[in-house]
């Protein structure tokens, strides 16, 4: 602990300024170097200190679980990286023109990108879009659309949806998704896309014979690894869950309900968001990939997903499902090695792995409790990871 004094101070200061509840866990090899919790799950009373085992809304870290389920299906020969998505989701196939989308923050319509105006009258062949395109965010799908508006009425608070209603919401959401125009020609650009991972989740569920991706992730990832992570956590766990934002759509503070509107509209279960879990869950997932897959994934598929598949002019680098350390200002800090891989979540979560140090770092916060201003968490993430490397170096 003495080598992480600076890290401890940074996280103590972040309570209130960035998020009311924070958990940080650092592992090197199989040894936990640092595990601390900060703040309160209910900042209005400050009566319930955050515990190390607190559950957080993982947000886009859910994508890593969808990716892992997908890779397992590939290892098992039930999916292939270059398999057309339309073979599993036939309604996705066909020809569609380019068009505009929506801004994920303001929800306002956006026009077609001027770069692609010359392609505006050229149809995209959705039958040619593959699993690889979805994993690398190069499919041509928009970053975000208001799928939740097509899924049914606003969900009631803390009411467990019946499986039939979840399936109905999933079907309605997928019907909306496959009708949206593409926003660039497939393979010609990179655009981080929630829609792509929602679609990947649907494809994986069908390949595994499940009603939705939640069942697939449970069967192929969380249960085999013995993780606590789950979609739609039951009411009895809510006193262990960090609340998030006051949702304008649902008109309530979200506590035990997924923050992401589209995941909420889809019944709390989606390939891009919806999982709740602990820091220990994420550490174990990171360890799976650092170890070459252990007994769950093949070393070949792990190596493939950690390789660079996309590198943009802006410095964004992607593997399969994973972010790679990018330039110029990576959220894992420039002190993490160039081979590092990880992911971030909108609610204020992150997992980063550094193979050269055999290091996993989990940072869980509920920063959206205070609203969606991005600067505080954007500053906290690299500062935390930099302090961790400095602490290790001081040993």
C-alpha positions as CSV (number, residue, x, y, z in Angstrom):
1,X,0.0,0.0,0.0
2,X,2.9,2.4,0.8
3,X,3.9,2.6,-2.9
4,X,0.4,3.7,-3.8
5,X,0.1,6.8,-1.6
6,X,-0.3,9.1,-4.6
7,X,-3.0,6.8,-6.1
8,X,-4.8,6.8,-2.8
9,X,-4.8,10.5,-2.6
10,X,-6.0,10.9,-6.2
11,X,-9.0,8.6,-5.6
12,X,-9.9,10.2,-2.2
13,X,-9.9,13.6,-4.0
14,X,-12.1,12.2,-6.8
15,X,-14.9,11.4,-4.4
16,X,-17.4,14.2,-4.9
17,X,-15.4,15.9,-7.6
18,X,-15.8,13.0,-10.1
19,X,-18.1,10.4,-8.5
20,X,-19.7,9.6,-5.2
21,X,-18.6,6.0,-5.3
22,X,-15.3,4.6,-6.5
23,X,-13.6,1.2,-6.4
24,X,-10.1,0.6,-7.8
25,X,-8.4,-2.9,-8.0
26,X,-4.9,-3.5,-9.2
27,X,-3.5,-7.0,-9.9
28,X,-0.1,-8.1,-11.1
29,X,0.1,-11.8,-12.0
30,X,-2.1,-13.5,-9.5
31,X,-1.4,-11.0,-6.7
32,X,-3.6,-8.1,-5.7
33,X,-1.4,-5.1,-5.2
34,X,-4.1,-2.6,-4.4
35,X,-7.9,-2.8,-3.7
36,X,-9.7,0.1,-2.1
37,X,-13.2,1.6,-2.1
38,X,-14.1,5.2,-1.6
39,X,-17.2,7.3,-1.0
40,X,-20.8,6.3,-0.4
41,X,-23.4,4.4,-2.4
42,X,-26.0,6.9,-1.3
43,X,-24.3,10.3,-1.3
44,X,-27.4,12.0,0.0
45,X,-27.0,10.3,3.4
46,X,-23.4,9.2,3.5
47,X,-24.5,6.3,5.7
48,X,-23.4,3.4,3.5
49,X,-19.7,3.4,2.6
50,X,-18.8,1.9,-0.7
51,X,-17.5,-1.7,-0.3
52,X,-14.9,-3.5,-2.5
53,X,-17.6,-5.9,-3.6
54,X,-20.1,-3.2,-4.6
55,X,-21.9,-3.6,-8.0
56,X,-21.5,-1.0,-10.7
57,X,-23.2,-0.5,-14.0
58,X,-20.5,-1.7,-16.3
59,X,-21.9,0.3,-19.3
60,X,-19.8,-0.5,-22.4
61,X,-17.6,-2.9,-20.5
62,X,-20.5,-5.2,-21.3
63,X,-19.1,-5.2,-24.8
64,X,-16.1,-7.2,-23.6
65,X,-18.4,-10.0,-22.3
66,X,-20.2,-10.0,-25.6
67,X,-16.9,-10.2,-27.4
68,X,-15.8,-13.1,-25.2
69,X,-19.0,-15.0,-25.9
70,X,-18.4,-14.4,-29.6
71,X,-14.8,-15.6,-29.4
72,X,-15.9,-18.8,-27.6
73,X,-18.5,-19.5,-30.4
74,X,-15.7,-19.0,-33.0
75,X,-13.4,-21.4,-31.1
76,X,-16.3,-23.9,-31.0
77,X,-16.8,-23.6,-34.8
78,X,-20.3,-22.2,-34.4
79,X,-19.3,-18.8,-35.7
80,X,-16.6,-17.5,-38.0
81,X,-14.9,-14.1,-38.0
82,X,-15.7,-13.6,-41.7
83,X,-19.2,-15.0,-41.5
84,X,-21.9,-12.7,-42.8
85,X,-24.1,-11.4,-40.0
86,X,-27.1,-11.8,-42.2
87,X,-26.7,-15.6,-42.0
88,X,-27.7,-15.4,-38.4
89,X,-29.9,-12.3,-38.5
90,X,-31.6,-12.5,-42.0
91,X,-33.6,-9.3,-41.6
92,X,-30.3,-7.4,-41.5
93,X,-29.4,-8.3,-45.0
94,X,-30.2,-6.4,-48.2
95,X,-29.3,-3.2,-49.8
96,X,-29.6,0.2,-48.0
97,X,-28.4,3.7,-48.8
98,X,-26.3,5.9,-46.6
99,X,-28.0,8.5,-44.5
100,X,-27.8,10.5,-41.3
101,X,-28.0,9.4,-37.7
102,X,-28.4,10.9,-34.2
103,X,-26.1,12.6,-31.8
104,X,-25.9,10.2,-28.8
105,X,-25.8,13.0,-26.2
106,X,-28.3,15.6,-27.6
107,X,-30.5,12.9,-29.4
108,X,-30.7,15.4,-32.3
109,X,-30.6,14.2,-36.0
110,X,-27.3,14.5,-37.7
111,X,-26.7,14.8,-41.5
112,X,-24.7,12.4,-43.6
113,X,-20.9,13.0,-43.2
114,X,-19.6,15.2,-46.1
115,X,-16.9,12.7,-46.7
116,X,-19.4,10.2,-48.0
117,X,-21.6,12.4,-50.1
118,X,-20.2,10.8,-53.3
119,X,-21.5,7.5,-52.0
120,X,-24.9,8.8,-51.0
121,X,-26.6,7.1,-53.9
122,X,-24.6,3.9,-53.7
123,X,-26.3,1.2,-51.7
124,X,-24.4,-0.6,-48.9
125,X,-24.7,-4.4,-49.2
126,X,-25.5,-5.5,-45.7
127,X,-25.2,-9.2,-46.8
128,X,-21.4,-8.6,-47.0
129,X,-21.0,-7.3,-43.4
130,X,-19.3,-9.8,-41.2
131,X,-18.7,-10.6,-37.5
132,X,-15.3,-9.1,-37.9
133,X,-16.8,-5.8,-39.1
134,X,-18.9,-5.6,-35.9
135,X,-16.0,-6.5,-33.6
136,X,-13.8,-3.8,-35.2
137,X,-16.5,-1.1,-35.5
138,X,-16.0,-0.9,-39.3
139,X,-19.5,-2.1,-40.5
140,X,-20.9,1.3,-41.5
141,X,-23.5,1.3,-38.8
142,X,-24.2,4.5,-36.9
143,X,-22.7,5.1,-33.5
144,X,-26.1,5.4,-31.8
145,X,-29.8,5.6,-32.6
146,X,-32.8,5.9,-30.3
147,X,-33.7,2.3,-30.5
148,X,-35.4,2.5,-27.1
149,X,-38.3,4.5,-28.5
150,X,-39.3,1.6,-30.7
151,X,-39.2,-1.0,-27.9
152,X,-42.3,-0.4,-26.0
153,X,-43.5,1.7,-23.1
154,X,-41.1,3.2,-20.5
155,X,-40.1,0.4,-18.2
156,X,-41.5,0.5,-14.6
157,X,-39.0,0.9,-11.8
158,X,-37.7,-2.3,-10.1
159,X,-40.2,-4.5,-11.8
160,X,-38.7,-7.7,-13.1
161,X,-39.7,-8.1,-16.7
162,X,-41.0,-11.5,-17.8
163,X,-39.0,-13.3,-20.4
164,X,-41.8,-12.9,-22.9
165,X,-41.7,-9.1,-22.5
166,X,-37.9,-9.1,-22.8
167,X,-38.1,-11.1,-26.0
168,X,-40.8,-8.8,-27.4
169,X,-38.6,-5.7,-26.6
170,X,-35.6,-7.4,-28.2
171,X,-37.5,-8.2,-31.3
172,X,-38.9,-4.7,-31.6
173,X,-35.5,-3.1,-31.1
174,X,-33.8,-5.4,-33.6
175,X,-36.5,-4.6,-36.2
176,X,-35.7,-0.9,-35.7
177,X,-31.9,-1.4,-35.8
178,X,-31.9,-3.3,-39.1
179,X,-34.0,-0.6,-40.8
180,X,-31.6,2.3,-40.1
181,X,-29.4,3.6,-43.0
182,X,-25.7,3.1,-42.9
183,X,-23.5,6.2,-42.3
184,X,-20.4,5.2,-44.3
185,X,-19.5,2.5,-46.7
186,X,-18.5,-0.8,-45.0
187,X,-14.8,-1.1,-44.2
188,X,-14.0,2.5,-45.4
189,X,-13.8,4.0,-41.9
190,X,-14.0,3.3,-38.2
191,X,-16.9,4.4,-36.0
192,X,-17.4,3.1,-32.5
193,X,-20.9,1.7,-32.7
194,X,-23.3,0.6,-30.0
195,X,-25.6,-0.6,-32.8
196,X,-22.9,-3.0,-34.0
197,X,-22.6,-4.6,-30.6
198,X,-26.3,-4.9,-30.1
199,X,-26.4,-6.7,-33.5
200,X,-23.5,-8.8,-32.5
201,X,-25.3,-9.8,-29.3
202,X,-28.3,-10.9,-31.3
203,X,-26.1,-12.9,-33.7
204,X,-24.3,-14.7,-30.9
205,X,-27.6,-15.5,-29.1
206,X,-29.0,-17.1,-32.3
207,X,-25.8,-19.0,-32.8
208,X,-26.1,-20.4,-29.3
209,X,-29.8,-21.1,-29.5
210,X,-30.7,-18.5,-26.9
211,X,-33.5,-15.9,-26.6
212,X,-31.1,-13.1,-26.0
213,X,-27.4,-12.3,-25.4
214,X,-27.9,-12.3,-21.6
215,X,-28.4,-16.0,-21.6
216,X,-25.4,-16.5,-24.0
217,X,-23.1,-14.5,-21.8
218,X,-24.2,-16.4,-18.7
219,X,-23.7,-19.8,-20.4
220,X,-20.4,-19.0,-22.1
221,X,-18.7,-16.4,-19.9
222,X,-19.9,-15.5,-16.4
223,X,-20.9,-19.0,-15.2
224,X,-17.7,-20.8,-16.5
225,X,-15.6,-18.0,-14.8
226,X,-17.7,-18.0,-11.6
227,X,-18.4,-14.3,-11.9
228,X,-21.1,-12.3,-10.1
229,X,-21.8,-10.0,-13.1
230,X,-25.4,-10.1,-14.3
231,X,-28.1,-8.3,-16.2
232,X,-31.1,-6.9,-14.3
233,X,-29.8,-7.5,-10.8
234,X,-32.6,-8.5,-8.4
235,X,-34.0,-6.1,-5.8
236,X,-32.2,-7.8,-2.9
237,X,-28.8,-6.7,-4.5
238,X,-29.8,-3.0,-4.8
239,X,-28.3,-2.0,-1.5
240,X,-24.9,-3.1,-2.9
241,X,-25.3,-1.2,-6.2
242,X,-23.9,2.3,-7.0
243,X,-26.8,4.4,-8.3
244,X,-26.3,6.4,-11.5
245,X,-28.0,9.4,-13.3
246,X,-31.4,10.9,-13.0
247,X,-32.9,9.7,-16.3
248,X,-35.0,12.2,-18.1
249,X,-36.7,9.5,-20.1
250,X,-37.6,7.4,-17.1
251,X,-38.0,10.4,-14.8
252,X,-36.2,8.8,-11.9
253,X,-32.7,8.3,-10.4
254,X,-31.5,4.9,-11.7
255,X,-30.5,2.4,-9.0
256,X,-30.2,-1.2,-10.1
257,X,-31.5,-0.2,-13.6
258,X,-29.2,0.1,-16.5
259,X,-28.2,3.7,-17.3
260,X,-28.1,3.3,-21.1
261,X,-31.5,4.1,-22.6
262,X,-31.2,1.6,-25.4
263,X,-30.3,-1.3,-23.1
264,X,-33.2,-0.2,-20.8
265,X,-35.6,-0.2,-23.7
266,X,-34.4,-3.7,-24.7
267,X,-35.4,-5.0,-21.3
268,X,-32.1,-4.4,-19.6
269,X,-30.2,-6.9,-21.7
270,X,-28.1,-5.9,-24.7
271,X,-24.7,-6.7,-26.3
272,X,-23.4,-3.2,-25.8
273,X,-24.5,-2.4,-22.2
274,X,-26.5,-3.7,-19.3
275,X,-24.2,-5.8,-17.1
276,X,-23.7,-5.0,-13.4
277,X,-20.8,-6.5,-11.6
278,X,-17.8,-6.0,-9.3
279,X,-14.1,-5.1,-9.7
280,X,-13.1,-8.7,-9.0
281,X,-15.3,-9.8,-12.0
282,X,-13.4,-7.5,-14.3
283,X,-10.0,-8.4,-13.0
284,X,-10.8,-12.0,-13.7
285,X,-11.9,-11.2,-17.3
286,X,-8.7,-9.2,-17.8
287,X,-6.6,-12.1,-16.4
288,X,-8.3,-14.4,-18.9
289,X,-6.9,-12.5,-21.8
290,X,-3.5,-11.8,-20.2
291,X,-3.1,-15.6,-19.6
292,X,-3.8,-16.5,-23.2
293,X,-7.3,-17.7,-22.6
294,X,-6.6,-20.3,-19.9
295,X,-9.2,-23.1,-20.4
296,X,-11.9,-20.8,-21.8
297,X,-10.4,-19.4,-25.1
298,X,-7.8,-20.6,-27.5
299,X,-4.4,-18.9,-27.4
300,X,-4.9,-18.2,-31.2
301,X,-8.1,-16.3,-30.8
302,X,-6.8,-14.3,-27.8
303,X,-3.7,-13.4,-29.9
304,X,-5.9,-12.4,-32.8
305,X,-8.2,-10.1,-30.7
306,X,-5.1,-8.4,-29.1
307,X,-3.6,-7.6,-32.5
308,X,-4.2,-4.2,-34.2
309,X,-7.0,-4.4,-36.7
310,X,-7.8,-0.7,-37.0
311,X,-5.6,2.3,-36.7
312,X,-7.1,5.7,-37.7
313,X,-5.4,8.9,-38.6
314,X,-6.5,10.3,-35.3
315,X,-4.6,7.6,-33.5
316,X,-7.5,5.3,-32.5
317,X,-6.4,1.6,-32.4
318,X,-8.7,-1.4,-32.1
319,X,-8.3,-5.1,-31.8
320,X,-11.3,-7.5,-31.9
321,X,-13.8,-6.0,-29.4
322,X,-10.9,-4.4,-27.4
323,X,-9.5,-0.9,-27.5
324,X,-5.7,-0.9,-27.8
325,X,-3.5,1.9,-26.3
326,X,-4.1,4.8,-28.6
327,X,-2.5,8.2,-29.2
328,X,-2.0,10.9,-28.2
329,X,-3.7,10.7,-24.8
330,X,-4.8,7.2,-23.9
331,X,-7.1,6.8,-20.9
332,X,-4.6,4.2,-19.5
333,X,-1.9,6.9,-19.6
334,X,1.2,6.9,-21.7
335,X,3.1,4.9,-19.0
336,X,1.2,1.8,-20.0
337,X,3.0,-0.3,-22.6
338,X,2.1,0.1,-26.3
339,X,0.7,-3.5,-26.3
340,X,-1.8,-2.6,-23.6
341,X,-5.5,-3.3,-24.3
342,X,-8.7,-2.4,-22.4
343,X,-12.0,-0.6,-22.6
344,X,-14.0,2.2,-21.0
345,X,-17.6,2.5,-20.0
346,X,-19.8,5.7,-20.1
347,X,-20.9,5.4,-16.5
348,X,-17.2,5.9,-15.5
349,X,-15.9,2.4,-15.6
350,X,-12.7,0.9,-17.2
351,X,-10.5,-2.1,-17.5
352,X,-7.0,-1.9,-18.7
353,X,-4.4,-4.7,-19.1
354,X,-0.7,-4.3,-19.7
355,X,0.9,-7.6,-20.9
356,X,4.5,-6.3,-20.5
357,X,3.8,-5.8,-16.7
358,X,1.2,-8.7,-16.4
359,X,-1.0,-6.0,-15.0
360,X,-4.8,-5.5,-14.8
361,X,-6.4,-2.3,-13.5
362,X,-10.1,-1.9,-12.8
363,X,-11.5,1.5,-12.1
364,X,-15.2,1.6,-11.2
365,X,-17.1,4.9,-10.7
366,X,-20.6,6.1,-11.0
367,X,-19.5,9.4,-12.4
368,X,-22.8,10.0,-14.3
369,X,-24.5,10.4,-10.9
370,X,-23.3,14.0,-11.2
371,X,-24.3,14.3,-14.9
372,X,-22.7,13.7,-18.3
373,X,-19.9,16.3,-18.3
374,X,-16.9,14.3,-19.6
375,X,-13.9,16.2,-18.4
376,X,-13.6,15.0,-14.8
377,X,-13.5,11.3,-15.6
378,X,-11.3,12.0,-18.7
379,X,-8.8,13.6,-16.3
380,X,-9.1,10.9,-13.6
381,X,-8.5,7.8,-15.7
382,X,-5.0,8.6,-17.0
383,X,-4.0,10.1,-13.6
384,X,-5.0,6.8,-11.9
385,X,-3.1,4.6,-14.3
386,X,0.0,6.8,-14.2
387,X,0.1,6.7,-10.4
388,X,-0.2,2.9,-10.5
389,X,2.8,2.5,-12.8
390,X,4.8,4.9,-10.7
391,X,3.8,2.9,-7.6
392,X,4.9,-0.4,-9.1
393,X,8.1,1.2,-10.3
394,X,8.9,2.3,-6.8
395,X,8.8,-1.2,-5.4
